[in-house]
Amino acid sequence: EGGMCRIQLAFVEAGELAFPSAASAAGAQTLLAADGMQELAIGEFAESFSLDGMPAWVSADAVAMATDMLDTLESALSTGVLANPVGALQSELGSLLATPASYAQRVFGLFAKGAAIVQSVNRFADFSTLNFARAFSAVRSYALFGKSSRPAVLTPSSKRMYDNRDALAVLTRRAALVQAAGMTAAMPLPVYDDAASMRRELLSALDVEAADATDTTYAAIIDLRATVHRDMTARLRDAARLREIMPREISPAIVLAYDLYEDTARESEIIARNRIRHPGFVPVEPVKVLSA
C-alpha cells in the first residue's frame, strides 16, 4: 500500500500482582513464641529454686519431688511425646538440682515441641487425628501441678523447701504447656471439632498459667496464646466437620465407608472415632463421621 506497514498489537491491563504473595508462617511463629516462654521459664526457675546453704534434708526433698513429677510424666505420656528418656535425667538429679538452670534445660529437653509425637503417631496410628488429640490432652493435663500447701509458720529451711517444690511444679507445668503449643504447630488439623477442642483446652490452660505469672512471663504467655489462636484458627478454615448419621441397618464399617465417601480405606477412621467393637457390625445407633 504505497510502502505503508500495518502492525496490530493487543494489550491486557496488568492489574494487581497476585503471585507470588506473602503469607504468615503462623506455625513457625508458634514455635518461636514457645521458645520465648521456654527461655523465661528456665530463667525464672534458676532464680526461684536454690539449695545453697540448705541442710541435706532440703536437698533430699527436692530430689524426691522432682523424681515423683518425672515418674508421673513418664507414666502418663506415651513414649512418642517424650523425645528423651526420663530415666537418664533422674539418675543425675542430685547434681543437676545444684545448678537449677541445667536441670530446667534438661526438663525442656525431654520434649521436642511436637516433633516426636508427630513422628510416633504418624508411624503407628491408623487414624492419627484422634491419637494426636488424645496425646495432646495428656500433655495439656500437666497444668495439674499446683502450689503445695504449707503451714502458716515456717523456719527458713522449711520455707525454702516449699518454695523449691512450687518452683519444680511451675517448671514442669510450663514445660508441658510449651510442648502442647509445639504439638498444635506440628500436627495436622484435618478435623474441625477435634482441633477446636484442643485449641480451647490449650488457651484455657495458658490463661490459668498467666494468672499467677510475673509481668515478663505474663507477656510471653499471652504472646504464645495469641499466636496459637491465630495459627489454629487460620488452619481450621478448610477443616472437615463432624456430623452424626443413623445407619438404616447393622452393616460392616467398610460398607458404611464406601456409602459415605466411596473410599473403603476410611473404614478404620469410622471404627476408631466411634470405638466400634467389631468392624463387621456397625450398630443402628448414632455414628459420628466427617463431612468430607
Disulfide bonds with the S-S distance in Angstrom:
none
